[in-house]
């Protein structure tokens, strides 16, 4: 039994506050920089907010940074949102169906196929990226949302996690469903999906952030500036030829890029935590 000592409670709270300040300080610096003129940000680190908040954020949202392609951040965020949602929904849909088939259906080489899927975790991205690019190019999916999402929707990790969860579901549930006349599809929709709610929420958060932060794959398959994602946009703002980076606009873009993942985590945090720590199903 853990003793309830007041000084330990104070110490743990101080450590938590210190950790929170360390995490939030770079975000604070970026937000403050996004409210100043370029000259002010370049000259020194600004300790307090400036008066260019509306102008800077309006510029990046509506017209973008001219020497970085002039793509509005609103378009970049739209592209990243579609990519992140497509990857997330695709990974979850394919993984949960694959795990359901592996656990509840008996067919030849069932475990062989499962281990083949699992072994793909050992293949680094660099090994697969050139053949994948060749396939996408041959199918004419360059500079398209399908090209951004379809090659990334298979997930061995999610398949493994769903399989392990389905193995913990009592066999009596499947037998009761068969007695009630429920077929495989009804059993999957009415019983397994509700039981998997917390797992789905946890994976949704993780996979959305994974899709949102993609950089290498969009960089390879997109040449049209209208298909630029937010991570690509930030990189292009940082590295401009024969020009000084406009740090205020770059920081404004970085702050905007933080918002969708933060919203997803905040909205789904309760289900996300339950999905990671829940042991009783």
matplotlib code that plots the C-alpha trace (Angstrom):
import matplotlib.pyplot as plt

x = [0.0, 1.4, 1.6, -0.2, 2.6, 1.8, 5.4, 5.4, 2.1, 3.7, 6.8, 5.0, 2.9, 6.0, 7.6, 4.4, 4.3, 8.0, 7.5, 4.5, 6.4, 9.3, 6.9, 4.9, 7.8, 8.8, 5.2, 4.9, 8.1, 6.7, 3.3, 4.9, 7.2, 4.1, 2.7, 5.6, 7.2, 10.0, 12.6, 11.7, 11.9, 15.3, 16.8, 16.1, 13.8, 10.7, 9.4, 5.9, 3.2, 3.2, 0.5, 0.7, -1.4, -4.3, -2.1, 0.3, -2.3, -4.4, -1.5, -0.6, -4.2, -5.3, -2.2, 0.7, 4.3, 5.3, 8.9, 7.8, 5.3, 2.5, 0.2, -2.3, -2.0, -5.7, -5.1, -2.1, -4.2, -7.0, -4.6, -3.1, -6.5, -7.7, -4.5, -4.5, -8.2, -7.8, -4.8, -6.5, -9.8, -8.1, -5.7, -8.4, -10.8, -8.4, -6.7, -9.9, -11.3, -8.0, -7.8, -11.4, -10.8, -7.6, -9.3, -12.8, -12.4, -10.7, -8.9, -5.7, -2.5, -4.4, -1.5, 1.0, -0.7, -0.8, 2.9, 3.7, 1.7, 3.5, 7.0, 6.4, 7.2, 10.8, 10.9, 12.1, 10.3, 13.3, 13.1, 9.5, 9.3, 10.8, 8.7, 5.6, 6.4, 6.7, 3.3, 1.6, 3.2, 2.1, -1.4, -1.5, -2.0, 0.7, -0.6, -3.8, -5.4, -5.6, -1.8, -1.2, -3.4, -3.7, -0.1, 0.0, -3.3, -2.0, -0.9, 0.6, 0.7, -3.0, -3.8, -1.7, -3.4, -6.9, -6.0, -4.7, -7.9, -10.2, -8.5, -9.5, -13.2, -15.0, -15.9, -19.3, -20.2, -19.7, -21.6, -24.5, -24.6, -24.8, -27.6, -29.5, -29.1, -26.5, -24.3, -20.6, -21.4, -24.0, -21.6, -18.9, -21.0, -23.2, -20.8, -17.1, -17.2, -18.9, -16.4, -13.5, -14.6, -11.7, -9.2, -10.5, -10.3, -6.7, -5.6, -7.5, -5.5, -2.2, -2.8, -4.2, -1.0, 1.0, -0.8, -0.7, 3.1, 3.9, 6.7, 8.8, 5.9, 4.0, 7.3, 8.0, 4.6, 3.5, 4.8, 1.6, 1.8, -2.0, -1.3, 1.3, 0.7, 1.3, 4.6, 6.0, 4.9, 6.8, 9.9, 9.7, 9.2, 12.4, 14.6, 14.2, 16.8, 18.5, 16.1, 15.9, 13.2, 10.2, 10.2, 7.0, 5.0, 6.8, 5.9, 2.3, 2.1, 3.7, 1.1, -1.7, -0.3, -0.5, -4.2, -5.9, -3.8, -4.4, -8.1, -8.2, -6.3, -8.4, -11.7, -10.8, -8.4, -10.7, -11.3, -7.7, -6.5, -9.0, -7.9, -4.3, -4.8, -8.1, -7.5, -11.0, -13.1]
y = [0.0, 3.4, 5.9, 9.2, 11.7, 15.4, 16.3, 13.5, 14.9, 18.4, 17.0, 15.0, 18.1, 20.3, 17.7, 17.6, 21.5, 21.6, 19.1, 21.0, 24.2, 22.6, 21.2, 24.4, 26.9, 26.2, 26.5, 29.8, 31.1, 30.1, 31.7, 35.0, 35.0, 34.6, 37.9, 40.1, 41.5, 39.6, 42.2, 42.0, 38.2, 38.1, 40.7, 39.0, 36.6, 38.5, 37.9, 39.1, 39.2, 41.7, 43.5, 41.5, 38.5, 39.0, 40.1, 37.2, 34.5, 36.1, 36.1, 32.4, 31.2, 33.2, 33.7, 31.8, 32.6, 33.9, 32.7, 29.2, 28.6, 30.9, 28.1, 29.1, 27.2, 26.5, 24.4, 22.6, 21.8, 20.5, 18.2, 17.0, 16.4, 14.3, 12.4, 11.8, 10.8, 8.5, 6.7, 6.4, 5.1, 2.8, 1.3, 0.7, -0.8, -3.2, -4.2, -4.9, -7.0, -8.9, -9.6, -10.8, -13.2, -14.6, -15.1, -16.3, -18.1, -21.4, -21.6, -23.1, -21.2, -18.8, -18.4, -18.4, -15.3, -13.7, -14.1, -12.8, -9.7, -9.4, -9.9, -6.8, -4.8, -5.7, -4.0, -0.4, 2.3, 2.9, -0.7, -0.4, 3.2, 2.9, -0.1, 1.6, 4.7, 2.7, 1.1, 4.4, 6.1, 3.2, 3.5, 7.3, 8.2, 10.9, 14.2, 12.7, 12.0, 8.3, 8.3, 10.0, 7.6, 4.2, 3.0, 3.8, 2.2, -1.3, -1.7, -4.9, -3.3, -2.5, -6.0, -7.5, -5.4, -6.2, -9.9, -9.9, -8.1, -10.5, -13.5, -12.1, -12.0, -15.0, -17.8, -17.9, -14.6, -16.2, -19.2, -17.1, -15.1, -18.3, -19.6, -16.3, -16.7, -14.0, -14.4, -13.4, -9.9, -9.2, -10.7, -8.4, -5.3, -5.7, -7.4, -7.0, -3.4, -2.0, -4.0, -2.6, 1.0, 2.0, 0.2, 2.0, 5.4, 4.8, 3.7, 6.6, 9.1, 7.4, 6.8, 10.3, 11.9, 9.4, 10.4, 14.1, 14.1, 12.3, 14.1, 11.7, 10.1, 13.3, 14.8, 12.0, 11.7, 15.3, 18.0, 20.1, 22.9, 22.5, 19.1, 20.4, 19.1, 21.2, 19.5, 20.0, 23.6, 24.3, 22.7, 24.9, 28.0, 27.2, 26.7, 29.4, 30.3, 33.7, 35.0, 35.3, 33.0, 34.9, 33.3, 35.0, 33.4, 30.1, 30.1, 31.0, 28.0, 25.7, 26.8, 26.2, 22.8, 21.9, 22.5, 19.5, 16.8, 18.7, 18.8, 15.1, 14.2, 16.5, 15.2, 11.6, 11.6, 9.7, 6.9, 7.0, 6.5, 3.7, 2.0, 1.9, 0.8, -1.1, -4.8, -6.0, -6.4]
z = [0.0, -0.9, 2.0, 1.5, 2.4, 1.8, 0.8, -1.8, -3.3, -3.4, -5.0, -7.7, -8.6, -8.8, -11.2, -13.3, -13.5, -14.4, -17.1, -18.4, -18.5, -20.4, -23.0, -23.4, -23.5, -27.1, -28.1, -26.3, -28.0, -31.4, -30.7, -29.5, -32.6, -34.9, -33.6, -34.5, -37.7, -39.4, -38.4, -34.8, -34.7, -36.5, -34.3, -30.9, -29.1, -28.2, -24.7, -25.2, -27.8, -30.7, -32.6, -35.9, -34.8, -37.2, -40.1, -39.9, -39.5, -42.1, -44.6, -44.1, -44.2, -47.3, -49.5, -48.0, -48.1, -51.5, -51.6, -50.5, -53.3, -52.2, -51.1, -48.5, -45.2, -45.4, -48.5, -46.9, -43.8, -45.9, -47.8, -44.5, -43.0, -45.9, -45.9, -42.1, -42.1, -45.1, -43.6, -40.2, -41.4, -44.0, -41.5, -38.9, -41.4, -43.1, -39.8, -37.9, -40.8, -41.2, -37.5, -37.4, -40.3, -38.6, -35.2, -36.1, -39.4, -40.0, -43.4, -44.7, -44.0, -41.7, -39.2, -42.1, -43.6, -40.1, -39.6, -43.1, -42.2, -38.9, -40.5, -42.7, -39.5, -40.0, -43.4, -43.1, -45.0, -47.3, -48.6, -49.6, -50.8, -54.3, -55.4, -53.9, -55.8, -59.0, -58.5, -57.7, -60.7, -63.1, -61.8, -62.4, -58.8, -58.5, -57.3, -55.9, -52.6, -53.5, -54.0, -50.7, -48.7, -50.3, -50.1, -46.4, -45.2, -44.5, -40.9, -39.4, -36.0, -35.9, -37.2, -34.4, -31.7, -32.9, -33.1, -29.5, -28.4, -30.2, -28.6, -25.2, -26.1, -24.5, -26.9, -25.2, -26.9, -30.4, -29.4, -28.0, -31.2, -33.3, -31.1, -31.6, -35.4, -35.9, -38.8, -39.0, -40.2, -37.5, -34.8, -36.1, -36.2, -33.1, -30.7, -31.7, -32.8, -29.6, -27.5, -29.6, -29.0, -26.7, -28.9, -31.9, -30.2, -29.1, -32.6, -34.2, -32.2, -32.9, -36.6, -37.2, -35.8, -37.8, -41.0, -40.2, -39.7, -42.9, -44.9, -47.0, -48.9, -49.9, -50.9, -53.3, -55.0, -55.2, -57.6, -57.8, -55.2, -54.6, -53.1, -50.6, -47.0, -43.9, -43.0, -46.5, -46.3, -43.1, -44.5, -47.6, -45.5, -43.5, -46.5, -49.1, -51.7, -51.6, -49.0, -45.2, -43.7, -42.5, -39.0, -38.0, -40.8, -40.4, -36.7, -37.4, -39.8, -37.2, -34.6, -37.0, -37.8, -34.1, -33.8, -35.6, -33.7, -30.4, -31.1, -31.8, -28.7, -26.5, -27.9, -27.6, -24.6, -22.3, -24.7, -25.7, -22.2, -21.6, -24.7, -23.5, -19.9, -19.9, -19.1, -18.4, -21.5]

ax = plt.figure().add_subplot(projection="3d")
ax.plot(x, y, z, "-o")
ax.set_aspect("equal")
plt.show()
